[in-house]
Amino acid sequence: MSLSDQLTDILNSLGGFGPELWLSVAFCGLLLAELLLLRTNVGVRRRWLAGLSIGSLIVAGIWVAVLPARGFLFTHLLFVDNQAVYFQLIIVLSAVLVLAYEASVNSAADRPVGNQLPVEWYSLVLAMTLGMFLMTLSVNLLSIYLSIELVSICSYLLTALNADRKASEGGIKYLLFGAVSSAVMLYGMSLLYGMTGTLDLTADNFGIGLSQQDAPIATVAMLLTLAGLLFKLAGVPFHVWTPDAYEAAPVPVAAFFSVAPKAAAVLVFLRLVSALPVDGPAGGATITTLQTPLAILALAGILIGNLTALRQTDAKRLLAYSSIAHAGFLLVGVVALNPAGFNAVLFYAGTYLFMSLGAFFLIDLLARSQRSDSLSMDQFAGLGSRQPLLAVALTIIMLALTGLPPTVGFTAKLLSFSALFEAYQRSNDPWLLTLFGLGLLNALISLVYYVRIPFLLFFRPAPTNLAVPASLPRFATGLSVALALITLLLFLRPDLLTNWIAGL
């Protein structure tokens, strides 16, 4: 392609790149606003920056929803399709909800001072959202790597943003594991480039080159490349950072980590897996060569996440291991390697947004009602009678995370495992049947630790020296309860989401 053609393509691509350009401008504007507001009252500065951040994200979300452009951007570096739009809306919605929750709880007059995030976190959330937007569009190994690194750098900074020892330790652990996964991913990408001669996942040469390689070699290269995505998903074996980072990060940051990076990573995961050829020469790599390794990784994530969560006494660490298990459940739909499985992944990612954010918000509010910075589960004993609305809402969320009716968690798991069983009937792979059986069994095992908090809330007596309950901000309370109600609504009306997904 000549230089003039490249310049023309770049100019034509700007029309489909509007939301990302807007987030870039908003990020720079927010940094400037921090400087201009430096001499103002802290409360005024926080309100302005929170409002600007939320407004910028809402504009980006609306722009994404109404953007008519579809197709390749910047000579096949990026690709805008309906699936990218769907995941971008999940990402921007999670960012808006987290920022709104944080702004609400920090506006309370009797908030615990130690829980307040520095104002720099608003610009970091915008930068991280921009990175995840780019992840959802990336169809080139180079753009995938660069966008993941942008998200990772913002994640490290957000984890270590508070000036305390635990935050620093969590941030360093996150950075070290991220560096390892990044190196492994780059090595895998170099192998894929050597096999195919291209970085473009959509190029014919990519699939043809892999089909001409021995299946074990191509599988190893692809699994190494998936390392960076497993890291963002909190998937085994790159999950070790999760509990320490979640425990070190403030609740809004941990809640954001549990949803948005997973949504972006799972779409790139689907794109990479789909880049493998469906058919090929005997002994060559095809898409089915990844099925068994992915089934093992999904099963390992489900087992490790659930079994380790049984021993946790801190609510954030429990939700961290829950997040690892749910990364395994997300991969169940990918393992199926059929349209029903891929649609189940989209449904699971969309509904997990409400379940995970609801769990973090409600646990944080219950702790704040006791004027406590600690999230130890023992402190929830007897709070069901003092905070009945929050306690009932948290019980609904825990049932949803377990996957029990009448919540959408049941529907999400039903769709995923139905697609997996359909794949087993087609391939007769024993690992798929193992994943099916143990995955369903683990859904029951998870009930033990998910129900522990509601059990403490309603069936354990409150300590005699319990503090007078603090008043909670109405907006944060209403938002958290609304998230729980949405999990009930989507169980009764799953077509609100499934019809949208079917049209993607």
C-alpha positions as CSV (number, residue, x, y, z in Angstrom):
1,M,0.0,0.0,0.0
2,S,1.4,3.4,-1.0
3,L,1.9,6.2,1.5
4,S,-0.9,8.2,0.1
5,D,-3.2,5.2,0.4
6,Q,-2.2,4.7,4.0
7,L,-2.9,8.4,4.8
8,T,-6.3,8.1,3.1
9,D,-7.1,5.0,5.1
10,I,-6.1,6.7,8.4
11,L,-8.3,9.7,7.6
12,N,-11.2,7.4,6.7
13,S,-10.7,5.4,9.9
14,L,-11.1,8.5,12.2
15,G,-14.9,8.4,11.7
16,G,-15.1,5.0,13.4
17,F,-12.6,5.9,16.0
18,G,-14.6,8.7,17.6
19,P,-15.3,7.3,21.1
20,E,-11.6,6.4,21.6
21,L,-10.5,9.9,20.4
22,W,-13.1,11.4,22.8
23,L,-11.7,9.4,25.7
24,S,-8.2,10.5,24.9
25,V,-9.2,14.1,24.8
26,A,-11.3,13.7,28.0
27,F,-8.3,12.1,29.8
28,C,-6.1,15.0,28.9
29,G,-8.9,17.5,29.9
30,L,-9.3,15.7,33.2
31,L,-5.5,16.1,34.0
32,L,-5.8,19.8,33.1
33,A,-8.9,20.1,35.4
34,E,-6.9,18.6,38.3
35,L,-4.3,21.3,37.9
36,L,-6.9,24.1,37.6
37,L,-8.8,22.9,40.7
38,L,-5.7,22.3,42.7
39,R,-6.3,25.3,45.0
40,T,-10.0,24.6,45.6
41,N,-11.6,22.8,48.5
42,V,-11.0,19.0,48.3
43,G,-14.7,18.2,48.3
44,V,-15.4,20.7,45.5
45,R,-12.5,19.3,43.5
46,R,-13.7,15.7,43.9
47,R,-17.3,16.6,42.9
48,W,-16.1,18.4,39.8
49,L,-13.7,15.6,38.7
50,A,-16.3,12.9,39.4
51,G,-18.9,14.8,37.4
52,L,-16.5,15.4,34.5
53,S,-15.4,11.7,34.5
54,I,-18.9,10.3,34.6
55,G,-20.1,12.8,31.9
56,S,-17.2,11.9,29.6
57,L,-17.9,8.2,30.0
58,I,-21.6,8.7,29.3
59,V,-20.8,10.6,26.1
60,A,-18.4,7.8,25.1
61,G,-21.1,5.2,25.7
62,I,-23.8,7.1,23.7
63,W,-21.3,7.6,20.9
64,V,-20.5,3.9,20.8
65,A,-24.2,3.0,20.8
66,V,-25.1,5.4,17.9
67,L,-21.9,5.0,15.8
68,P,-22.9,3.6,12.4
69,A,-19.3,2.7,11.3
70,R,-18.5,-1.0,11.0
71,G,-15.4,-2.6,9.5
72,F,-11.6,-2.3,9.7
73,L,-9.8,0.7,10.9
74,F,-6.1,1.8,10.4
75,T,-5.2,-0.9,7.8
76,H,-6.6,-3.9,9.8
77,L,-5.2,-2.9,13.2
78,L,-8.7,-2.5,14.6
79,F,-12.1,-3.9,13.7
80,V,-15.5,-2.4,14.7
81,D,-18.3,-4.9,14.9
82,N,-21.4,-5.4,17.0
83,Q,-19.6,-7.6,19.5
84,A,-17.1,-4.9,20.1
85,V,-19.9,-2.4,20.7
86,Y,-21.6,-4.8,23.1
87,F,-18.5,-5.2,25.2
88,Q,-17.7,-1.5,25.1
89,L,-21.1,-0.8,26.6
90,I,-20.4,-3.3,29.4
91,I,-17.1,-1.6,30.1
92,V,-18.4,2.0,30.1
93,L,-21.5,1.0,32.2
94,S,-19.2,-0.6,34.8
95,A,-17.0,2.5,34.9
96,V,-19.9,4.8,35.3
97,L,-21.5,2.7,38.1
98,V,-18.2,2.4,40.0
99,L,-17.5,6.2,39.7
100,A,-21.0,7.1,40.7
101,Y,-20.9,4.7,43.7
102,E,-17.5,6.1,44.8
103,A,-18.7,9.7,44.5
104,S,-21.8,8.9,46.5
105,V,-20.1,7.2,49.4
106,N,-17.4,9.8,49.7
107,S,-19.9,12.6,49.8
108,A,-21.2,11.3,53.1
109,A,-20.3,13.4,56.1
110,D,-19.4,10.5,58.4
111,R,-17.4,8.5,55.9
112,P,-14.3,6.6,57.1
113,V,-11.4,8.9,56.1
114,G,-9.1,6.0,55.3
115,N,-11.4,4.8,52.5
116,Q,-11.1,7.9,50.3
117,L,-9.3,7.5,47.0
118,P,-6.9,10.2,45.7
119,V,-8.4,12.4,43.0
120,E,-6.0,10.9,40.4
121,W,-8.1,7.8,40.2
122,Y,-10.7,9.5,38.0
123,S,-8.2,10.1,35.2
124,L,-6.8,6.6,35.6
125,V,-10.2,5.1,35.2
126,L,-10.7,7.0,31.9
127,A,-7.3,5.9,30.7
128,M,-8.0,2.3,31.6
129,T,-11.4,2.5,29.9
130,L,-9.7,3.7,26.8
131,G,-7.3,0.8,26.9
132,M,-10.2,-1.7,27.2
133,F,-12.0,0.0,24.3
134,L,-8.9,-0.6,22.2
135,M,-8.8,-4.2,23.4
136,T,-12.3,-4.9,22.1
137,L,-11.4,-3.5,18.7
138,S,-8.0,-5.1,18.3
139,V,-7.5,-7.8,15.6
140,N,-3.8,-7.4,15.2
141,L,-1.3,-9.0,17.7
142,L,0.5,-5.7,18.0
143,S,-2.6,-3.7,18.8
144,I,-3.7,-6.4,21.2
145,Y,-0.4,-6.2,23.1
146,L,-0.3,-2.4,23.3
147,S,-3.9,-2.1,24.5
148,I,-3.4,-4.8,27.2
149,E,-0.3,-3.0,28.4
150,L,-2.2,0.3,28.6
151,V,-4.9,-1.4,30.7
152,S,-2.2,-3.2,32.9
153,I,-0.3,0.0,33.7
154,C,-3.4,1.8,34.8
155,S,-4.3,-1.3,36.9
156,Y,-1.0,-1.3,38.7
157,L,-1.3,2.4,39.5
158,L,-4.9,2.0,40.7
159,T,-4.0,-0.9,43.0
160,A,-1.1,1.0,44.6
161,L,-2.8,4.4,44.6
162,N,-3.4,4.6,48.4
163,A,-0.3,5.5,50.4
164,D,-0.2,2.5,52.7
165,R,2.0,-0.6,52.9
166,K,-0.7,-3.1,51.9
167,A,-1.5,-1.1,48.7
168,S,2.2,-0.9,47.8
169,E,2.6,-4.7,48.3
170,G,-0.5,-5.5,46.3
171,G,0.6,-3.2,43.5
172,I,4.1,-4.7,43.3
173,K,2.8,-8.3,43.2
174,Y,0.3,-7.3,40.5
175,L,3.2,-5.7,38.5
176,L,5.5,-8.7,38.9
177,F,2.9,-11.2,37.7
178,G,1.8,-8.8,35.0
179,A,5.4,-8.6,33.7
180,V,5.8,-12.4,33.6
181,S,2.5,-12.9,31.7
182,S,3.4,-10.1,29.3
183,A,6.7,-11.7,28.5
184,V,5.1,-15.1,28.0
185,M,2.5,-13.5,25.8
186,L,5.1,-11.7,23.7
187,Y,7.0,-15.0,23.2
188,G,3.8,-16.7,22.0
189,M,3.1,-13.9,19.6
190,S,6.6,-14.1,18.2
191,L,6.0,-17.8,17.6
192,L,2.7,-17.2,15.9
193,Y,4.3,-14.5,13.7
194,G,7.1,-16.9,12.7
195,M,4.5,-19.6,11.8
196,T,2.2,-17.4,9.8
197,G,4.2,-14.4,8.6
198,T,1.5,-11.9,9.7
199,L,0.3,-10.2,12.9
200,D,-3.3,-9.8,11.5
201,L,-5.7,-12.3,13.0
202,T,-8.1,-11.8,10.1
203,A,-5.6,-12.4,7.3
204,D,-6.0,-15.7,5.4
205,N,-2.3,-16.3,5.8
206,F,-2.8,-16.5,9.6
207,G,-5.2,-19.5,9.5
208,I,-3.4,-21.2,6.6
209,G,0.0,-20.8,8.3
210,L,-1.3,-22.4,11.5
211,S,-3.1,-25.2,9.7
212,Q,0.3,-26.2,8.2
213,Q,1.9,-26.5,11.6
214,D,1.9,-29.6,13.8
215,A,-1.0,-29.3,16.1
216,P,1.0,-29.5,19.4
217,I,3.4,-26.8,18.3
218,A,0.6,-24.4,17.2
219,T,-1.3,-25.2,20.4
220,V,1.6,-24.3,22.6
221,A,2.2,-21.0,20.7
222,M,-1.5,-20.1,21.0
223,L,-1.6,-20.9,24.7
224,L,1.5,-18.8,25.4
225,T,-0.2,-15.9,23.5
226,L,-3.3,-16.3,25.6
227,A,-1.3,-15.8,28.8
228,G,-1.8,-12.1,28.8
229,L,-5.6,-12.5,28.4
230,L,-5.7,-15.1,31.2
231,F,-3.9,-12.6,33.4
232,K,-6.6,-10.0,32.8
233,L,-9.3,-12.6,33.2
234,A,-7.8,-13.8,36.5
235,G,-7.6,-17.2,34.9
236,V,-5.4,-20.1,35.9
237,P,-2.4,-20.2,35.9
238,F,-2.1,-16.4,35.9
239,H,-4.5,-15.8,38.8
240,V,-2.1,-15.6,41.7
241,W,-2.2,-11.7,41.8
242,T,-6.0,-11.5,42.2
243,P,-6.6,-11.9,46.0
244,D,-3.7,-9.7,47.0
245,A,-4.6,-7.0,44.5
246,Y,-8.3,-7.1,45.4
247,E,-7.5,-6.9,49.1
248,A,-5.0,-4.0,48.7
249,A,-7.2,-2.0,46.3
250,P,-10.1,0.1,47.6
251,V,-13.6,-1.4,47.0
252,P,-14.5,0.7,43.9
253,V,-11.2,-0.2,42.3
254,A,-11.6,-3.9,43.1
255,A,-15.1,-3.9,41.8
256,F,-14.0,-2.3,38.5
257,F,-11.2,-4.9,38.2
258,S,-13.7,-7.8,38.7
259,V,-15.8,-6.8,35.7
260,A,-14.3,-4.5,33.0
261,P,-11.0,-6.1,32.2
262,K,-12.7,-9.5,32.1
263,A,-15.2,-8.2,29.5
264,A,-12.4,-6.8,27.3
265,A,-10.2,-9.9,27.7
266,V,-12.8,-12.4,26.9
267,L,-13.7,-10.8,23.6
268,V,-10.0,-10.8,22.5
269,F,-9.9,-14.4,23.7
270,L,-12.8,-15.2,21.4
271,R,-11.1,-13.5,18.5
272,L,-7.8,-15.4,19.0
273,V,-9.5,-18.7,19.3
274,S,-11.7,-18.0,16.2
275,A,-8.6,-17.2,14.2
276,L,-7.7,-20.8,14.1
277,P,-8.9,-22.7,11.0
278,V,-12.0,-24.9,11.3
279,D,-10.5,-27.6,9.0
280,G,-6.9,-28.4,7.9
281,P,-4.5,-31.1,6.7
282,A,-4.2,-34.2,8.8
283,G,-2.1,-33.5,11.9
284,G,-2.4,-29.7,11.3
285,A,-3.7,-27.2,13.9
286,T,-7.4,-26.5,13.9
287,I,-9.7,-24.8,16.3
288,T,-10.6,-28.1,18.0
289,T,-6.9,-28.6,19.0
290,L,-7.4,-25.9,21.6
291,Q,-10.6,-27.5,23.1
292,T,-9.0,-29.9,25.5
293,P,-6.3,-27.5,26.9
294,L,-8.9,-24.8,27.4
295,A,-11.2,-27.2,29.1
296,I,-8.4,-28.1,31.5
297,L,-7.7,-24.4,32.2
298,A,-11.4,-23.7,32.8
299,L,-11.8,-26.6,35.1
300,A,-8.6,-25.7,37.0
301,G,-9.9,-22.1,37.5
302,I,-13.3,-23.3,38.8
303,L,-11.7,-25.8,41.2
304,I,-9.0,-23.5,42.5
305,G,-11.3,-20.5,42.9
306,N,-14.1,-22.3,44.7
307,L,-12.0,-24.6,46.9
308,T,-9.7,-21.8,48.1
309,A,-12.7,-19.5,48.7
310,L,-14.0,-21.9,51.3
311,R,-11.2,-21.0,53.7
312,Q,-11.4,-17.2,53.4
313,T,-12.4,-14.9,56.3
314,D,-12.0,-11.6,54.5
315,A,-14.9,-10.6,52.2
316,K,-12.7,-9.0,49.5
317,R,-10.4,-12.1,49.3
318,L,-13.5,-14.3,49.1
319,L,-14.8,-12.3,46.1
320,A,-11.3,-12.4,44.6
321,Y,-11.3,-16.2,44.6
322,S,-15.0,-16.1,43.4
323,S,-13.7,-14.0,40.5
324,I,-11.2,-16.7,39.6
325,A,-13.9,-19.3,39.6
326,H,-16.1,-17.1,37.4
327,A,-13.3,-16.7,35.0
328,G,-13.4,-20.5,34.6
329,F,-17.2,-20.4,34.1
330,L,-16.7,-17.7,31.5
331,L,-14.3,-20.0,29.6
332,V,-16.9,-22.8,29.6
333,G,-18.7,-21.1,26.7
334,V,-15.4,-20.6,24.9
335,V,-14.5,-24.3,25.3
336,A,-17.8,-25.3,23.6
337,L,-16.5,-23.7,20.4
338,N,-20.0,-23.3,18.9
339,P,-22.3,-20.4,18.4
340,A,-24.4,-21.2,21.4
341,G,-21.2,-21.2,23.6
342,F,-20.0,-17.9,22.2
343,N,-23.5,-16.3,22.8
344,A,-23.4,-17.8,26.3
345,V,-20.1,-16.0,27.0
346,L,-21.7,-12.7,25.9
347,F,-24.7,-13.3,28.2
348,Y,-22.5,-14.3,31.1
349,A,-20.2,-11.3,30.7
350,G,-23.3,-8.9,30.6
351,T,-25.0,-10.4,33.6
352,Y,-21.8,-10.8,35.7
353,L,-21.5,-7.0,35.6
354,F,-24.6,-6.7,37.9
355,M,-23.7,-9.6,40.1
356,S,-20.1,-8.7,40.8
357,L,-20.6,-4.9,41.3
358,G,-23.6,-5.6,43.5
359,A,-21.6,-7.9,45.7
360,F,-18.8,-5.4,46.2
361,F,-21.0,-2.4,46.8
362,L,-23.3,-4.2,49.3
363,I,-20.5,-5.6,51.3
364,D,-18.8,-2.2,51.4
365,L,-22.0,-0.5,52.5
366,L,-22.6,-3.1,55.3
367,A,-19.0,-2.4,56.6
368,R,-19.6,1.4,56.3
369,S,-22.8,1.0,58.3
370,Q,-20.5,-0.2,61.2
371,R,-18.1,2.7,60.7
372,S,-15.4,0.1,59.8
373,D,-12.7,0.0,57.2
374,S,-12.4,-3.8,57.7
375,L,-14.2,-6.3,55.5
376,S,-13.8,-9.3,57.8
377,M,-16.8,-11.5,57.5
378,D,-17.2,-11.9,61.3
379,Q,-18.4,-8.2,61.6
380,F,-21.5,-9.0,59.5
381,A,-23.0,-11.1,62.3
382,G,-26.5,-9.9,63.3
383,L,-26.6,-7.1,60.7
384,G,-29.7,-8.6,59.0
385,S,-32.0,-7.0,61.5
386,R,-30.2,-3.7,61.5
387,Q,-29.8,-3.3,57.7
388,P,-32.6,-5.6,56.3
389,L,-32.7,-4.0,52.9
390,L,-29.0,-4.4,52.3
391,A,-29.0,-7.9,53.8
392,V,-31.8,-9.1,51.5
393,A,-30.2,-7.6,48.5
394,L,-26.8,-9.2,49.3
395,T,-28.5,-12.6,49.7
396,I,-30.0,-12.2,46.2
397,I,-26.6,-11.4,44.8
398,M,-25.0,-14.3,46.5
399,L,-27.6,-16.7,45.1
400,A,-26.9,-15.2,41.7
401,L,-23.2,-15.7,42.0
402,T,-23.9,-19.3,43.0
403,G,-26.1,-19.8,40.0
404,L,-29.4,-20.6,41.7
405,P,-32.9,-19.5,40.6
406,P,-34.7,-17.1,40.7
407,T,-31.6,-15.1,39.6
408,V,-29.9,-14.6,36.3
409,G,-26.8,-16.4,37.5
410,F,-28.8,-19.6,37.0
411,T,-29.7,-18.6,33.4
412,A,-26.1,-17.8,32.6
413,K,-24.7,-21.1,33.8
414,L,-27.6,-23.0,32.1
415,L,-26.7,-21.4,28.8
416,S,-23.0,-22.1,29.2
417,F,-23.3,-25.7,30.3
418,S,-26.0,-26.5,27.7
419,A,-23.6,-25.3,25.0
420,L,-20.8,-27.4,26.5
421,F,-22.9,-30.6,26.6
422,E,-23.9,-30.0,23.0
423,A,-20.1,-29.8,22.2
424,Y,-19.5,-33.0,24.1
425,Q,-22.2,-34.8,22.1
426,R,-20.5,-33.7,18.9
427,S,-16.9,-34.5,19.9
428,N,-17.1,-37.2,22.7
429,D,-14.1,-35.6,24.3
430,P,-13.9,-36.9,27.9
431,W,-12.5,-33.7,29.2
432,L,-15.6,-31.8,28.1
433,L,-17.7,-34.3,30.1
434,T,-15.4,-33.9,33.1
435,L,-15.7,-30.1,32.9
436,F,-19.5,-30.5,32.6
437,G,-19.8,-32.7,35.7
438,L,-17.3,-31.0,38.0
439,G,-18.4,-27.6,36.8
440,L,-21.9,-28.2,37.9
441,L,-20.7,-29.8,41.2
442,N,-18.6,-26.8,41.9
443,A,-21.6,-24.6,41.5
444,L,-23.0,-26.4,44.5
445,I,-19.7,-26.2,46.4
446,S,-19.7,-22.5,45.9
447,L,-23.0,-22.3,47.7
448,V,-21.1,-23.1,51.0
449,Y,-19.1,-19.9,51.0
450,Y,-21.6,-17.6,49.2
451,V,-24.3,-18.3,51.7
452,R,-21.9,-17.9,54.7
453,I,-22.4,-14.1,54.7
454,P,-26.2,-14.2,54.6
455,F,-26.0,-16.9,57.3
456,L,-24.0,-14.5,59.5
457,L,-26.4,-11.6,58.7
458,F,-29.6,-13.4,59.7
459,F,-28.7,-16.4,62.0
460,R,-25.8,-15.2,64.1
461,P,-26.3,-12.8,67.1
462,A,-24.9,-9.3,66.9
463,P,-22.0,-8.5,69.3
464,T,-23.1,-6.6,72.4
465,N,-20.7,-3.7,71.7
466,L,-22.0,-3.1,68.2
467,A,-21.7,0.6,67.2
468,V,-24.6,2.8,66.4
469,P,-25.3,2.3,62.7
470,A,-23.9,5.1,60.4
471,S,-26.2,6.7,58.0
472,L,-25.6,5.5,54.4
473,P,-25.9,7.6,51.3
474,R,-29.2,7.0,49.6
475,F,-27.9,7.0,46.1
476,A,-25.3,4.3,46.8
477,T,-27.9,2.2,48.7
478,G,-30.4,2.6,45.9
479,L,-27.8,1.7,43.2
480,S,-26.7,-1.4,45.1
481,V,-30.2,-2.6,45.7
482,A,-31.1,-1.9,42.0
483,L,-28.2,-4.2,40.9
484,A,-29.7,-7.0,42.9
485,L,-33.2,-6.4,41.5
486,I,-31.7,-6.5,37.9
487,T,-30.5,-10.0,38.6
488,L,-34.1,-11.0,39.4
489,L,-35.5,-9.2,36.4
490,L,-33.1,-10.8,33.9
491,F,-34.0,-14.2,35.3
492,L,-37.7,-13.5,34.6
493,R,-37.0,-11.7,31.2
494,P,-33.7,-13.1,29.9
495,D,-34.9,-12.2,26.4
496,L,-34.1,-8.5,27.2
497,L,-30.4,-9.6,26.8
498,T,-30.6,-12.7,24.6
499,N,-32.5,-11.0,21.8
500,W,-29.9,-8.3,21.7
501,I,-27.0,-10.9,21.7
502,A,-28.7,-12.9,19.0
503,G,-28.7,-9.9,16.7
504,L,-24.9,-9.2,17.1
